[in-house]
């Protein structure tokens, strides 16, 4: 299950890193780029955070801060709720789901990628770069997003929490590497949370952390990604400069 949908049914290699960011990757080129979805490609973080807080408020539960709500994005639903509202009783889970659903239903009409991400994906695909997705969304949620956004045929493989253990377990990435016949050194994981970075590290894959999504830069730095960028254009340029 995912927080977003399952409660319903840029610089060249020689350029210096921006202030406050981690230096660029050591590898000259990547054959494959594996993307997280929410907060990395899809501009959805604010919707998810607001819906989580709203559901807590509706049930009279302690309201998390926006930072606390953002921290659990990317985890499986069970792990996220355990972390965010440990006081939630088992008999309240369905009610929480319904209230969350009521708060985020409008998201389906406001689903959009960050500016330039669709073009980045199409350009990389045309260049022959292998594209994949590793996400905490459900299979239904991811497929719906891909269809609504017109991104069919761009990803050679995808993994969700319906087919693999949730982040930061490396299972998603290990499955993708095996399916695509890739070595860990030939792939890059791109994500907006420490869960993405730690998953990549456990799988032996380089990671590009982006701080325009759910987790702030200082938190991402603590997970020691291969590189860190703060803007969408910066992310796009960083990847374009480092793919085979």
N, C-alpha and C positions, 0 to 999 in steps of 0.2 A: 504494500500500500504506500501511497505517497501523500504528503501534506497538501499538495495542490489539487489533485483530482480524485483521490481514492476514497474520500469520504462521501463523494457522490459516486454514483456509478455513472610609435612603431618605428622601429629604427633599424638600420642595417647592422650587420654583425660588428662592425668596428665602432659603432656609436657608443658612448658611455651610457650607463643605466641612469634613468631619472633619479632625482634626489629621493632618498628613502626607499629605493627599490633594491632588490637583490640582483647581482650581476647576471648577465646572460648565460645561456646554456653552453656547455663545453662541446657538445656534439655539433658537427658541421651541418648536418641535415637529418631530417626525420622523414621516413617513408609514410608514416601514419600519424594522424592526429585524432585523439579520442576526447570528445567533449562531454562535460557535464551539461545538463539542460537548463533547469531553472536558475536564474541569476547569472548564467554564463552566456548562453545563447538567447534564452527567452527572458524578456524584461518582466519578471513576475514577482520579484522578492517583496516589494511593498504590498502586493495583494495577499501573499501568503502570511506575512507578518500581521497585517491588519485583521485577517480572518482568524488567526490563532488568538489574538488578543480579544477580539470580539466574542469568540466562543467562550473564552474564560469568563469574560464579563457577564455574559448571558446566564452562565451556570453559577454565578456567585463565587467563582474560584479566584484565587490570587492571580492578579493580572501580571504577566511577565513584562519586562521592559522590551522595547523593540529590539534591542541588542540580544537579549536572551531568546526572544522568539526567532530572530534571524539565525542564531547559532545552530538550531536544530534542523534547519533546511538542508535537505540532502540525505538525512537519515531516513530509515524506514519509519512508518507511522508508529509502530509499537515502541521503538527506541526513542523517537522524538517525544512522544507523550510521557514516557517514563522520565525523560530528562526535564521536560518543560513543566509538567504538572504532576509530580509524583503523588500528590494527594488525590488525584482523580480515581474514584472507585470504579470497579469493574462494571457496576450497574449504571454508571454515568457515561460509559463510552459511546453508546448509541446516541444519547442526547448531545454529547459533544460533537459527534459527527454531523448530526442534523444542523446544529447551530453553525458549525464551520461551513457547511454547505450553503446555508442561507447567506452567509457573509461573502462567499467568494463566487457565487454563481455568475455575477456580472463579469467575472474574469473571462469567461468563455467568449464574450462579445468584445473583449479588449485584449485579446491574445496577440502579441506582436513581439518580434525579435528586436534586439537592440539594433540601432542604425548600422547598416553595412554588413551585418552578420550573414544575411542571405546571400549577398554578393560574394562574401569571403568563401562561403561553403561552395558556391557554384564555381568560383575560380579555382579553388583547390581541387575540386572534383575533376574539372576540365584539365588540370595540370597532371592528373594521374595520382594525386595523393590519396591514400586510403583514409576514409573518414568513418568514424564510429561514434557511438554514444554510450556512456555509462551513467545511469541516472537512478535516483531514488524514487522516480515515478513508477507507476504500474505500467504493465504492457499496454493496457487499454488507454491510459492517459497519454503515454508517449506516442502511440500510433495516431491517436486523435489529433495531437498537436502537429505532428508531421503532415498529416493530411490537410488540416485546416490552413497550415502555413504554406502549402504547396512545395514541400521539400522532398517529395517522394523520389526515390531512386538515387539520392545523394549519399546515403550512408550504406556502407557495405555490410555492417553488422551493428547491432544494438543490444544492450543488456539493461534490464530493469530489475527491481527487487522481486519480481515474480519468477525470475529465472536464476537468481544468484543471491548469495548472502549480501546483506546491506553494507554500505560504507561504514567504517574505513577498512573492512575486510577486503583483501585483494581479489576475491573470487570473480567479480565482474571483469576485471582487467585480465586475469589469467584465462578466463573463458574466451575473451575477445582475441587475445594473442594466439591461442590455440586454433580458433576458428579461422583467423586470417593468416595463419602461418607466419607470424611476426616474432622477431626476437624482442626482448624488452628494450634493448638499446636503440631500436629503430622507431619507437613510438613515443609520442608526447601526450600527456594527460593535461587537459585544460579545465580548471574549475575555480569556483569562487569561495570554497570553504576549506577549512583544515581537513575535513573528512576526505575531500578529493586528494589533497596533498599526501596525507598519510596512507591512503589507499595506493597511490602511485608509488610511494616509497616502499611499501611492503611488497609490491609487485616488481620492483627494480626498474621502474619507468621514470623518466624525467617528468617534471611537472611545471606548468606555468600557472601561477596563481594570479587571479584578477581580483582587485579590491573594489570594483564598482558594484559587486553583488552583495551577498549576505554577510560576509565576514570582513571586518576592517583590516587594514594593512598590517598593523602590529600583531594581530592574532595570526594572520597568515604567515608572517615572518617567523613566528614561534615554531611553526611546523617545518621550517626550512625547505621551502620549495626550491626547485632549480632556478626559477626566476619569478619575479613579481612585477606586474604592471598595474597602473591605477586607472586606466581609461580604456574604453572600447577601441578607439583608433590605435592606441598603443598596443593592445593585444593583437589586433589585426596585423599591424606592421611587424611585430615581433615574430609572429608565425610565418608570414610571407617571406621573411628573410631567412628562415631556417628549415624550409621543407625541400625535399629532394625534387 
